[in-house]
Amino acid sequence: MAAGSSGYRGGMTTALERPRSGKIIGGVCAALAARFGVPKFLVRLGFVIFGVVGVGELVYIALWIMIPKAPA
């Protein structure tokens, strides 16, 4: 290991990009789950809960626009 490098990645595994497979609507939840190393189910459940509150849909649409698709 290089000097000053701890080797800890913090659970983040990949770049933030929407996958072309394994998605349900736009791939936003799958992208977030892959990036932060959490199950897709938990991310989707979080968006459903935020949707009941009224902000989940707006956040999902904004992320759908901002997160690029994975290369083919």
C-alpha positions as CSV (number, residue, x, y, z in Angstrom):
1,M,0.0,0.0,0.0
2,A,1.1,3.5,-0.7
3,A,2.1,5.8,2.2
4,G,-0.9,7.6,3.6
5,S,-3.3,5.2,2.0
6,S,-5.6,3.3,4.3
7,G,-7.1,0.9,1.7
8,Y,-10.6,1.5,3.0
9,R,-13.1,2.1,0.2
10,G,-16.1,2.9,2.4
11,G,-18.4,0.4,0.7
12,M,-18.5,2.2,-2.7
13,T,-17.8,-0.3,-5.4
14,T,-18.4,1.1,-8.8
15,A,-19.0,4.4,-10.7
16,L,-22.4,5.9,-10.5
17,E,-24.1,4.9,-13.8
18,R,-27.5,3.4,-14.6
19,P,-27.2,-0.3,-15.7
20,R,-28.7,-1.6,-18.9
21,S,-29.9,-4.8,-17.2
22,G,-31.2,-5.5,-13.7
23,K,-33.4,-2.4,-13.6
24,I,-37.1,-1.9,-13.2
25,I,-37.9,1.6,-14.5
26,G,-34.9,3.8,-15.1
27,G,-32.1,2.0,-13.2
28,V,-31.7,4.7,-10.6
29,C,-32.1,2.4,-7.6
30,A,-29.9,-0.2,-9.2
31,A,-27.2,2.4,-9.8
32,L,-27.4,3.7,-6.2
33,A,-27.4,0.2,-4.8
34,A,-24.3,-0.9,-6.8
35,R,-22.5,2.3,-6.0
36,F,-23.0,2.2,-2.3
37,G,-23.0,-1.6,-1.9
38,V,-26.5,-2.0,-0.5
39,P,-29.3,-4.3,-1.7
40,K,-31.5,-3.0,-4.5
41,F,-34.5,-3.8,-2.4
42,L,-33.5,-1.4,0.4
43,V,-32.9,1.5,-2.1
44,R,-36.3,0.8,-3.8
45,L,-38.0,0.6,-0.4
46,G,-36.5,4.0,0.5
47,F,-37.9,5.5,-2.7
48,V,-41.3,4.1,-2.0
49,I,-41.3,5.5,1.6
50,F,-40.1,8.9,0.3
51,G,-42.8,8.7,-2.4
52,V,-45.5,8.5,0.3
53,V,-44.0,11.7,1.8
54,G,-44.1,13.3,-1.6
55,V,-40.5,13.9,-2.6
56,G,-39.5,10.5,-3.8
57,E,-40.8,10.9,-7.3
58,L,-39.1,14.2,-7.8
59,V,-35.8,12.9,-6.5
60,Y,-36.1,9.8,-8.7
61,I,-36.8,11.8,-11.9
62,A,-33.9,14.2,-11.1
63,L,-31.5,11.3,-10.6
64,W,-32.8,9.6,-13.7
65,I,-31.8,12.7,-15.7
66,M,-28.4,13.2,-13.9
67,I,-27.0,9.7,-13.7
68,P,-25.6,8.6,-17.1
69,K,-26.3,5.2,-18.7
70,A,-23.6,2.5,-18.5
71,P,-21.7,2.1,-21.8
72,A,-23.1,-0.6,-24.1
